[in-house]
Structures are given as structure tokens and as C-alpha cells.
Amino acid sequence: AGLVGQNLLALITNPIGLDPNNVMLVQIRLPWRHEQALKPTPMIAYRDYLQKITRIPGVESAAVVTGLPLRGADQIGFQILDNSIVAGATIDQQAFVQTVSPDYFRTLRIRLLSGRTFSDDDAIGREAVAIVNQEFVHRFGMGRDMLGRKIQLQTAVTIVGVVGNVRMSPLAVAPEPQLYISYLQVYDPNIYLLVRSCLSRVVLLKRVKTNTLCSREEAWGIAPGERV
């Protein structure tokens, strides 16, 4: 009972690493016809939606993401390419991975600790880049700065930023390594829209749908909005 109590206390007192207040969550997916028409870069549709949504009066910021804090995300194996001088460092490592748009960290108020966040210039055809969290640096950095270092995923990726830790599981006490990829460099059809706004959920959802569906009725599939 004492151990259970300690774990519950840790869960309550351990910060989740973000601010979910006034953020609406909507699950979206491009219809197959729209996705095929935009190949090989269907992710540009999300860029266009975000530009329209952020122009809505009362919207502070908006972003898209695969996987959600406190709900889990996929894990991916990787190698740090310049760690070969350290014994065992070439062994595959694991981290949670999320594909995010540039304003993801701003929308959830996740702290940037060093380097930079993404921009829409981080697209296919440009250098593949990634952002990692503080625990990633602690666990895999070997005491060295991670900015500018490369990791091997499907291709070599350069780390350009470090952000604060975010709890990925509601039951996790200790932070886990996290890896973020630019949404314009990897396409994932299963994605969530996050909108930070002072508007009510009902009003905000209606305005989001109006501003994104007016030019193409079949533009996306949209699930009911909820507060994060």
C-alpha cells in the first residue's frame, strides 16, 4: 500500500510538461481522393488548413500532431551516428516519436530549452531534422550537446532543438525519451488538430469547420472536438 501511495503521489505532483487549458482537440483525416491528388506530398493540405485556422479571430495558435500526450504514441528505434566511440552506443535505442507542425510546442506551451522549433521550410527536399526532449539528451547524449548531432531513422536526421519533457502515459512517473519529426517531411494519415483559443468549444469547432471546408467540401474527415 505504501508503494502504491508513493506512485500515486508521484503521478499527482509530477508535472505533465504542457498546458492543456483552452486547447481543443479534433481528430482529422484526409479523404482518400484528396490524399491521392496531392501525392507525393499530401501533408501540404494540413499546412493550408493551419494557415486558415490561425486567421480565425479568437484563435491564438493551431497545430497538427500524431500521437497525444497522456494517450501514448508510437515508438521508434534509432542509432546516434556519432556515438561509435562509446561502447555499446551503436545498439538500437527506443523513443516515442510524434510528427508535429511548427506551432505544436507553442500551442501546448511546451518549453524550448535550446536550438529551434520547426518551420514550414523543414519540408521534403530539405535536410531531415528532428527535435528531442530533455530526457533524450540525458539518456543518450553521453554528456554532450545534442544540437547538430545526427541520428539514423529511415534516413540520417539532424537534431535542431531540445524541448522540455512531456508525460506520454497517464501512468508514467519517470520521463521517457521523445523524438519529434516535421510534419512536412513525413506523412501520417492519422493526425490530430490542436487549437488554442478563448472561444467556446462549440463556436470554435464551427468556425474551424467553416474556414477549412468552404473551398472543398470533402477536404477532410472530422471527429467531434473535445477539450484536451
Disulfide bonds with the S-S distance in Angstrom:
none
